[in-house]
Every structure is written in structure tokens, then in C-alpha cells.
Amino acid sequence: LYQSSNNNSNNNNSHNNHNQKKMIKDKEEPLSLLFQRAVMLQRAGEYHSSLQEYETFVKAATQLQVDSSMYAEVLCNMGSIYVKLGATATATATAADPHTQEYYDTKAQDYYELALETQSQDTRTTTMPPPLQIAHVNLALLSLKQGSQTMDPQKGYACLQKAQYHCQQVVGIEGKEKQEVVPDEHTNGQPIQMAKKLLTDINRMLEQMR
């Protein structure tokens, strides 16, 4: 996530700037280790421990005033963990898990949207990294889930429209450039293909409700 600086120390930077750069460089390895450890725990299914590492990473990065667009992947990963936890949670709190399925789904949505928001503020690139493709698809799935749980036709229609929007964002990038495919259990490893399939179903449902 961090890129080491290749500048030599023989330039004429001020003493304060030198100390600031040194502070960031000193923090570079710990942040990298935090990220690696969080990913390893996530892959091992240690979701709560992984979240703690990611939260520590975000806190440290914020203190260093790192541009949040530089760690959008971290926010996406946190969203994916909450999706996973929500899949096994119940509708009501239990002694084993004080949080409900709605709580996990809301947290997932919040982190995905935060990741997308930070990336939209990054004017250096117009591409959509694979983690953000996954964020859009999972947000579409969460919207469809919310729509299926409401008895209000207007809310259900709004959820379908939101899901449609997120799928369109992913489908819209197809053909613009060669996109990297990153496996993800919730999108079957193919965010664009999953978005296209969902969009077909969503458009049909919207047409039926009109």
C-alpha cells in the first residue's frame, strides 16, 4: 500500500520535512505488516481478529494523514468480512453473537460505500480496481436482500434501482480496458459477469413492477 521513496537524502529539504518523511518511512513497515496479517487472518477465517488488524491499520493511516484512496482495498476487505459475518448471523441477538444480521449488513454497506467514496475523490485514475468492482456487486446483493425483506412496494422498487445502479457501474467498465479478475466467494470470482447476470434479473423485475 505504501511505496518506498527513492529520493536521496542529499537534497535540500528542510529539517522539519526530513523528520516528517522519516516518520512516515518508519511507519511504513508496521502498516505493511498490519495489512499482511489482516489478510492472512481473513483468509484463515479469523474474521474478528482480522477486523481488529484492519481497524488498527485505518487508525494508524489516519494519524499519518494518508490519503484514504490509498487504502480503499482495506475498506473493501472490511466490508467483505461483515458480509461473511452477516451470512451466518441471526435476525436477533444471541449470547454467542450480540450483533444481528442487520447490524453486519449495515456495517458492510457502510465500509463498501466509504471505499467507493474515497476512490471517487481520487482524480489520478479513471479505472476501477477489482476490489471496488466487488464492492459494487456486493452492494447490489445487499440492496436486493433488503428489497426482499420489505413489504412496501416503493421501498422494494428503490432497492432494485439501487442494485441496478451498482451493477451498471461494473458492467460499464467492460471493454474499456483489460480488467484484472480477483477471486471472491460472493461474486464467484467474476465481478463483471456476476454484475451482468444480476442486471438482467433486476431489469426484468423492474419492468414487471412498472
Contacts in CASP RR format, 6 or more apart in sequence:
PFRMAT RR
TARGET T0000
AUTHOR 0000-0000-0000
METHOD contacts of the structure
MODEL  1
LYQSSNNNSNNNNSHNNHNQKKMIKDKEEPLSLLFQRAVMLQRAGEYHSS
LQEYETFVKAATQLQVDSSMYAEVLCNMGSIYVKLGATATATATAADPHT
QEYYDTKAQDYYELALETQSQDTRTTTMPPPLQIAHVNLALLSLKQGSQT
MDPQKGYACLQKAQYHCQQVVGIEGKEKQEVVPDEHTNGQPIQMAKKLLT
DINRMLEQMR
1 31 0 8 1.000
1 32 0 8 1.000
1 35 0 8 1.000
1 70 0 8 1.000
1 71 0 8 1.000
1 73 0 8 1.000
1 74 0 8 1.000
2 28 0 8 1.000
2 31 0 8 1.000
2 32 0 8 1.000
2 70 0 8 1.000
4 25 0 8 1.000
4 28 0 8 1.000
5 21 0 8 1.000
5 25 0 8 1.000
9 18 0 8 1.000
13 21 0 8 1.000
23 64 0 8 1.000
24 64 0 8 1.000
27 60 0 8 1.000
27 64 0 8 1.000
30 60 0 8 1.000
31 57 0 8 1.000
31 60 0 8 1.000
31 61 0 8 1.000
31 64 0 8 1.000
34 53 0 8 1.000
34 54 0 8 1.000
34 56 0 8 1.000
34 57 0 8 1.000
34 60 0 8 1.000
35 53 0 8 1.000
35 57 0 8 1.000
35 74 0 8 1.000
37 53 0 8 1.000
38 50 0 8 1.000
38 53 0 8 1.000
38 54 0 8 1.000
38 57 0 8 1.000
38 74 0 8 1.000
38 77 0 8 1.000
39 50 0 8 1.000
39 77 0 8 1.000
41 47 0 8 1.000
41 49 0 8 1.000
41 50 0 8 1.000
41 53 0 8 1.000
42 50 0 8 1.000
42 77 0 8 1.000
42 80 0 8 1.000
42 81 0 8 1.000
47 81 0 8 1.000
47 84 0 8 1.000
47 85 0 8 1.000
50 77 0 8 1.000
50 81 0 8 1.000
51 78 0 8 1.000
51 81 0 8 1.000
54 74 0 8 1.000
54 77 0 8 1.000
54 78 0 8 1.000
54 81 0 8 1.000
55 78 0 8 1.000
57 71 0 8 1.000
57 74 0 8 1.000
58 71 0 8 1.000
58 74 0 8 1.000
58 75 0 8 1.000
61 68 0 8 1.000
61 70 0 8 1.000
61 71 0 8 1.000
62 68 0 8 1.000
67 118 0 8 1.000
67 122 0 8 1.000
68 75 0 8 1.000
68 114 0 8 1.000
68 118 0 8 1.000
68 121 0 8 1.000
69 118 0 8 1.000
69 119 0 8 1.000
69 121 0 8 1.000
69 122 0 8 1.000
72 115 0 8 1.000
72 116 0 8 1.000
72 118 0 8 1.000
72 119 0 8 1.000
72 129 0 8 1.000
72 131 0 8 1.000
72 132 0 8 1.000
73 115 0 8 1.000
73 129 0 8 1.000
73 131 0 8 1.000
75 111 0 8 1.000
75 112 0 8 1.000
75 114 0 8 1.000
75 115 0 8 1.000
75 118 0 8 1.000
76 111 0 8 1.000
76 112 0 8 1.000
76 115 0 8 1.000
76 131 0 8 1.000
76 132 0 8 1.000
76 134 0 8 1.000
76 135 0 8 1.000
77 131 0 8 1.000
78 111 0 8 1.000
79 107 0 8 1.000
79 108 0 8 1.000
79 111 0 8 1.000
79 112 0 8 1.000
79 115 0 8 1.000
79 135 0 8 1.000
79 138 0 8 1.000
80 108 0 8 1.000
80 134 0 8 1.000
80 138 0 8 1.000
80 184 0 8 1.000
80 186 0 8 1.000
81 108 0 8 1.000
82 104 0 8 1.000
82 105 0 8 1.000
82 107 0 8 1.000
82 108 0 8 1.000
82 111 0 8 1.000
83 104 0 8 1.000
83 105 0 8 1.000
83 108 0 8 1.000
83 138 0 8 1.000
83 142 0 8 1.000
83 186 0 8 1.000
85 99 0 8 1.000
85 104 0 8 1.000
86 101 0 8 1.000
86 104 0 8 1.000
86 105 0 8 1.000
86 108 0 8 1.000
89 97 0 8 1.000
89 99 0 8 1.000
89 100 0 8 1.000
89 101 0 8 1.000
89 103 0 8 1.000
89 104 0 8 1.000
90 97 0 8 1.000
90 100 0 8 1.000
90 101 0 8 1.000
91 100 0 8 1.000
91 101 0 8 1.000
91 102 0 8 1.000
92 100 0 8 1.000
93 99 0 8 1.000
93 100 0 8 1.000
105 142 0 8 1.000
105 145 0 8 1.000
105 146 0 8 1.000
108 138 0 8 1.000
108 142 0 8 1.000
109 139 0 8 1.000
109 142 0 8 1.000
112 135 0 8 1.000
112 136 0 8 1.000
112 138 0 8 1.000
112 139 0 8 1.000
113 139 0 8 1.000
115 131 0 8 1.000
115 132 0 8 1.000
115 135 0 8 1.000
116 132 0 8 1.000
116 135 0 8 1.000
116 136 0 8 1.000
116 139 0 8 1.000
119 128 0 8 1.000
119 129 0 8 1.000
119 132 0 8 1.000
127 173 0 8 1.000
127 177 0 8 1.000
128 169 0 8 1.000
128 170 0 8 1.000
128 173 0 8 1.000
128 179 0 8 1.000
129 180 0 8 1.000
130 179 0 8 1.000
130 180 0 8 1.000
130 181 0 8 1.000
130 182 0 8 1.000
130 191 0 8 1.000
131 182 0 8 1.000
133 170 0 8 1.000
133 173 0 8 1.000
133 179 0 8 1.000
133 187 0 8 1.000
133 191 0 8 1.000
133 192 0 8 1.000
133 195 0 8 1.000
134 182 0 8 1.000
134 184 0 8 1.000
134 186 0 8 1.000
134 187 0 8 1.000
134 191 0 8 1.000
136 166 0 8 1.000
136 167 0 8 1.000
136 169 0 8 1.000
136 170 0 8 1.000
136 191 0 8 1.000
136 195 0 8 1.000
137 166 0 8 1.000
137 167 0 8 1.000
137 170 0 8 1.000
137 186 0 8 1.000
137 187 0 8 1.000
137 191 0 8 1.000
137 194 0 8 1.000
137 195 0 8 1.000
137 198 0 8 1.000
138 186 0 8 1.000
138 187 0 8 1.000
139 162 0 8 1.000
139 163 0 8 1.000
139 166 0 8 1.000
140 162 0 8 1.000
140 163 0 8 1.000
140 164 0 8 1.000
140 166 0 8 1.000
140 167 0 8 1.000
140 195 0 8 1.000
140 198 0 8 1.000
140 202 0 8 1.000
141 163 0 8 1.000
141 186 0 8 1.000
141 198 0 8 1.000
143 159 0 8 1.000
143 160 0 8 1.000
143 162 0 8 1.000
143 163 0 8 1.000
143 166 0 8 1.000
144 159 0 8 1.000
144 160 0 8 1.000
144 163 0 8 1.000
144 198 0 8 1.000
144 202 0 8 1.000
146 155 0 8 1.000
146 156 0 8 1.000
146 159 0 8 1.000
147 155 0 8 1.000
147 156 0 8 1.000
147 159 0 8 1.000
147 160 0 8 1.000
150 156 0 8 1.000
150 159 0 8 1.000
153 209 0 8 1.000
157 206 0 8 1.000
157 209 0 8 1.000
160 202 0 8 1.000
160 205 0 8 1.000
160 206 0 8 1.000
160 209 0 8 1.000
161 206 0 8 1.000
163 198 0 8 1.000
163 202 0 8 1.000
164 199 0 8 1.000
164 202 0 8 1.000
164 203 0 8 1.000
164 206 0 8 1.000
166 195 0 8 1.000
167 195 0 8 1.000
167 196 0 8 1.000
167 198 0 8 1.000
167 199 0 8 1.000
167 202 0 8 1.000
168 199 0 8 1.000
170 191 0 8 1.000
170 192 0 8 1.000
170 195 0 8 1.000
171 192 0 8 1.000
171 195 0 8 1.000
171 196 0 8 1.000
171 199 0 8 1.000
173 179 0 8 1.000
173 192 0 8 1.000
174 192 0 8 1.000
174 196 0 8 1.000
179 192 0 8 1.000
181 189 0 8 1.000
181 190 0 8 1.000
181 191 0 8 1.000
182 189 0 8 1.000
182 191 0 8 1.000
183 189 0 8 1.000
184 191 0 8 1.000
187 194 0 8 1.000
188 194 0 8 1.000
END
